[in-house]
Amino acid sequence: MGKTILVVEDNELNLRLFCDLLNAHGYSAHPVRDGRDALAKARAVSPDLIIMDIQLPHVSGLDLIGQMKADPILRAIPIMAVTAYAGKGDEEQIRAAGAEAYVSKPISVIRFIESVAAFA
């Protein structure tokens, strides 16, 4: 397997889709369904890229991005935010939180893989 990618996504279908796409393109995907587990899993796996859903139960993806960028162990790992909420100003808010990339749902498979390849 190639580079390691942590996928933080609460929707089971999206999680499976992202992981299947990544695995099919030679990446090693590590799923996280509950955002509350994301920091510990990121520290344990040391991924080359983190794919972060913004709308998560229990904790906001924006808050998780901020926590990861404030963590000396995790701050250098690029984060690609994926969200269904693609309203005006959302991308700026997500990038301001520290995400290096932004992809809106529903995803374009080609754009998704191109975005991943740019960082991992």
C-alpha positions as CSV (number, residue, x, y, z in Angstrom):
1,M,0.0,0.0,0.0
2,G,1.0,3.6,-0.6
3,K,0.6,6.6,1.6
4,T,-1.6,6.5,4.7
5,I,-4.8,8.5,4.7
6,L,-7.1,9.0,7.7
7,V,-10.8,9.4,6.7
8,V,-13.0,11.1,9.3
9,E,-16.6,10.7,8.1
10,D,-19.8,9.7,10.1
11,N,-21.9,8.7,7.0
12,E,-21.3,5.0,6.5
13,L,-21.8,5.1,2.7
14,N,-19.5,8.1,2.2
15,L,-16.9,6.5,4.5
16,R,-17.0,3.3,2.5
17,L,-16.9,5.2,-0.8
18,F,-13.9,7.3,0.2
19,C,-12.0,4.3,1.6
20,D,-12.7,2.1,-1.4
21,L,-11.6,4.9,-3.8
22,L,-8.4,5.5,-1.8
23,N,-7.6,1.8,-1.6
24,A,-8.3,1.3,-5.3
25,H,-5.8,4.1,-6.1
26,G,-3.0,2.5,-3.9
27,Y,-3.5,4.4,-0.7
28,S,-3.9,2.9,2.8
29,A,-7.2,4.2,4.1
30,H,-8.0,4.3,7.9
31,P,-11.6,5.1,8.6
32,V,-12.9,7.0,11.7
33,R,-16.7,7.2,12.1
34,D,-16.7,9.2,15.3
35,G,-15.0,12.5,15.3
36,R,-14.2,12.2,19.0
37,D,-11.8,9.4,18.1
38,A,-10.0,11.4,15.3
39,L,-7.2,13.0,17.3
40,A,-6.1,9.8,19.0
41,K,-6.4,7.8,15.7
42,A,-4.4,10.5,13.9
43,R,-1.6,10.3,16.5
44,A,-1.6,6.5,16.3
45,V,-1.6,6.2,12.5
46,S,0.5,9.3,11.6
47,P,-1.2,9.7,8.3
48,D,0.2,11.5,5.2
49,L,-3.2,13.2,4.7
50,I,-6.4,13.6,6.8
51,I,-9.8,13.8,5.0
52,M,-12.2,15.5,7.3
53,D,-16.0,15.7,7.1
54,I,-17.1,19.1,8.5
55,Q,-20.6,18.1,9.6
56,L,-20.0,15.5,12.3
57,P,-22.1,14.5,15.3
58,H,-20.7,15.3,18.8
59,V,-17.8,17.5,17.4
60,S,-17.4,19.9,14.5
61,G,-15.0,19.1,11.8
62,L,-13.9,22.8,12.0
63,D,-13.1,22.3,15.7
64,L,-11.1,19.1,14.9
65,I,-9.1,20.9,12.2
66,G,-8.3,23.6,14.7
67,Q,-7.2,21.1,17.3
68,M,-5.1,19.2,14.9
69,K,-3.3,22.3,13.7
70,A,-2.7,23.4,17.3
71,D,-1.1,20.0,18.1
72,P,2.7,19.9,17.6
73,I,2.5,16.2,16.5
74,L,-0.3,16.7,14.0
75,R,0.0,20.2,12.7
76,A,2.2,19.4,9.6
77,I,-0.3,16.8,8.3
78,P,-2.4,18.3,5.4
79,I,-6.1,18.2,5.9
80,M,-8.7,18.0,3.1
81,A,-12.1,19.1,4.2
82,V,-15.1,17.4,2.5
83,T,-18.6,18.9,3.1
84,A,-22.0,19.0,1.7
85,Y,-22.4,22.6,2.9
86,A,-20.9,24.6,0.1
87,G,-22.4,27.9,0.8
88,K,-20.9,31.3,0.3
89,G,-18.0,31.8,2.7
90,D,-17.8,28.2,3.7
91,E,-14.5,27.5,1.9
92,E,-12.9,30.6,3.4
93,Q,-14.0,29.5,6.9
94,I,-12.7,26.0,6.4
95,R,-9.4,27.2,5.1
96,A,-9.1,29.7,7.9
97,A,-9.5,26.8,10.4
98,G,-6.4,25.3,8.8
99,A,-7.5,22.9,6.0
100,E,-5.2,22.9,3.0
101,A,-7.9,21.7,0.6
102,Y,-11.6,21.7,0.2
103,V,-13.9,19.4,-1.8
104,S,-17.7,19.7,-1.8
105,K,-20.2,16.8,-1.8
106,P,-21.4,15.2,-3.8
107,I,-17.8,14.6,-4.8
108,S,-16.5,14.2,-8.3
109,V,-14.4,11.0,-8.1
110,I,-11.7,12.5,-10.4
111,R,-11.5,15.8,-8.4
112,F,-11.4,13.9,-5.2
113,I,-8.5,11.7,-6.3
114,E,-6.7,14.6,-7.8
115,S,-7.0,16.6,-4.6
116,V,-5.7,13.6,-2.6
117,A,-2.8,13.1,-5.0
118,A,-1.8,16.7,-4.5
119,F,-1.1,16.1,-0.8
120,A,-0.3,12.3,-0.5
